[in-house]
Amino acid sequence: MEELVSKLSEILEVDNLDVTKKFTDYEEWDSLAGLSILALLDSDYNTTMSGKEVAAFDSIEAFCKEVLSRQ
Amino acid sequence: MIIMTYNPYSLEGKTVLVTGASSGIGQSTAIECSKMGASVILTGRNEERLSLTLEKLEGTGHSMIVANLDDETEIEKIVEMASQLNGCVCNAGIGLGTKPAVFYKKKELEQIFTTNTISSILLLKGLVKRKKLINPSSVVFTSSIEGNAITTIGNGMYGMSKAALTAYAKTVALELAPKGIRCNVVTPGMVKTPLTAPTGELTQEQLDADAAKYPLGRYGNPQDIAWGIIYLLSDAACWITGTVLKIDGGITLV
């Protein structure tokens, strides 16, 4: 989980990512961040989601758990 | 008295090769060319879908060549099998989805440039070397406003491949002008084709909102682009080469 959170922090350019928040709670969340997360899933986690699905997670933690459960 | 047969936009008596003819802009171009009187040679990768396009053509004298333009030997096959041409529409193209630049992979870059740029370059090279394009004739490249007139996040690979195609078309227009071969480009805005069908990355709502931004109120239909291509193929455009015709519903004005 730590590695994924670190990569998400890098994409959102946030130092201490609060995983209890939703992606859309962050003002850094924009179309580039969304696309970057989709690309990250594809390149590093061999899985895919839609932008809508990513944004819909109740928390970043829930998103991470879903991604890791697919590994 | 009005002479009803006067139509400088007609393709009557012309033979036109269309690549990527099994769907989208290529399919529509092939169909519209046949309606304008051309004999059309269709090429595409999928025999079944290509046959369906062939069935939709009007008139007679049409044919198809199943070939994958990513493969140089298959390009050679097209060049070999093609009859003398008055026109060629280099239309085959792919998208690889949207992706930020820091995620590009070498393999994807090679793939998109091979299909969207290099295949058309090699096809035209073969057709010219084998003297398959007569004097005068017309080549039209399907490019895109992406990379040529607009830049959007995530579409860099596609845009680069299309901008490169446009740059090539201008050079080759200059080089082939003495042979009477005109080379022009169309740069469509967003057109409703299988290539732009909603995917997981963009919802239908997002696409609808984007279409509403177009000054002419909608995304393009494949026919809108086909008609521009027909103009450039026809004798009405006989003094036009190296031009880039934007067909975009006005979106680049916004």
Interface residues (C-beta under 8 A of the other chain):
Chain A: S31 L32 L35 S36 L38 A39 L40 D42 S43 T48 M49 S50 G51 K52 E53
Chain B: T98 K99 P100 V102 F103 K105 I153 G154 T199 G200 E201 L202 T203
